[in-house]
Amino acid sequence: TKVRADTLLPAVPYSFRVRACNGAGCGPYTDSLNVTTKSTGACTNHADLCNGKANPNIIDSVANCIYECAPQYWTGEELFVNCTKDASQNQLKLSEGCSTCFADLGVCIFRRCPVQCSMNYKSSYCVTCYTKKCIPSLMECTGLPEYF
């Protein structure tokens, strides 16, 4: 028999114990097996995980940072990226690497969903577009299975 634990977060210690059961009952638990999952992305350090979990509306908060910096995009993509990174670091307390992932999300939204997101970044059209076209690369960059 196999068990797969596929909702584990990166860079987090876990402890596992197992026991066998059959028609006659269950045996004793094994000794604990302690493991730490690999750190695979820019947001998998302890501080980013804690700060992300402390903000249950992290995506809305990042969207607000992106929206605040939107005028910068039209004067230069680099200015927009720096503005979004700074806002993510200062307001959300995310590391520079993690903030870069979210700044890249903003760039993706401007490049791939400009019509859908131009009037209202919270509209269902915008959310559907960036969820399909931008969130997969965000998850890869952050190393997180979901939004913290």
GINOR-V128631 format. One record per pair of residues at least 24 apart in sequence whose ideal C-beta (glycine too) atoms are under 10 Angstrom apart, sorted by the first residue. I is the first residue (numbers start at 0). J is the second residue. If there is no record, write none. Layout:
BEGIN
i,j
I,J
I,J
END
This chain:
BEGIN
i,j
4,34
4,36
5,144
6,144
6,145
7,34
7,35
7,36
7,37
7,144
8,36
8,43
8,48
8,51
8,52
8,142
8,143
8,144
8,145
8,147
9,35
9,36
9,37
9,38
9,39
9,40
9,42
9,43
9,44
9,48
9,141
9,142
9,143
9,144
10,35
10,36
10,37
10,38
10,39
10,40
10,42
10,43
10,44
10,45
10,47
10,48
10,142
11,35
11,36
11,38
11,43
11,45
11,48
12,36
37,142
38,142
39,139
39,141
39,142
39,143
40,96
40,97
40,100
40,137
40,138
40,139
40,140
40,141
40,142
40,143
40,144
41,93
41,94
41,95
41,96
41,97
41,98
41,99
41,100
41,101
41,103
41,139
41,140
41,141
41,142
41,143
42,93
42,94
42,96
42,97
42,98
42,99
42,100
42,101
42,137
42,138
42,140
42,141
42,142
42,143
42,146
42,147
43,94
43,96
43,97
43,141
43,142
43,143
44,93
44,94
44,96
44,97
44,142
46,92
46,93
46,94
46,97
47,91
47,92
47,93
47,94
47,96
47,97
47,98
47,100
47,141
47,142
47,143
47,147
48,97
48,143
48,147
49,92
49,147
50,91
50,92
50,93
50,94
50,97
50,147
51,91
51,92
51,93
51,97
51,141
51,143
51,146
51,147
52,147
53,91
53,92
53,147
54,90
54,91
54,92
54,93
54,146
54,147
55,146
55,147
56,146
57,87
57,91
57,93
57,101
57,146
57,147
58,101
58,104
58,126
58,129
58,134
58,137
58,146
58,147
59,120
59,121
59,146
60,86
60,87
60,90
60,91
60,93
60,101
61,86
61,87
61,90
61,91
61,93
61,98
61,100
61,101
61,102
61,104
61,105
61,137
61,146
62,101
62,104
62,105
62,108
62,116
62,120
62,121
62,125
62,126
62,129
63,90
63,91
63,120
63,121
64,88
64,89
64,90
64,91
64,93
64,98
64,101
64,102
64,105
65,101
65,102
65,104
65,105
65,106
65,108
65,109
65,116
65,120
65,129
66,105
66,108
66,116
66,120
66,121
68,102
68,105
69,105
69,108
69,109
69,116
69,117
69,120
71,105
72,105
72,106
72,108
72,109
72,110
72,113
73,109
76,102
76,105
76,106
76,109
76,110
79,105
79,106
79,109
80,105
80,106
93,141
93,147
96,140
96,141
96,142
97,140
97,141
97,142
97,143
97,147
99,140
99,141
100,136
100,137
100,138
100,139
100,140
100,141
100,142
100,143
101,137
101,140
101,141
103,133
103,136
103,137
103,140
104,129
104,133
104,134
104,136
104,137
104,140
104,141
105,129
105,133
106,133
107,132
107,133
107,134
107,135
107,136
107,137
108,132
108,133
109,133
111,136
END
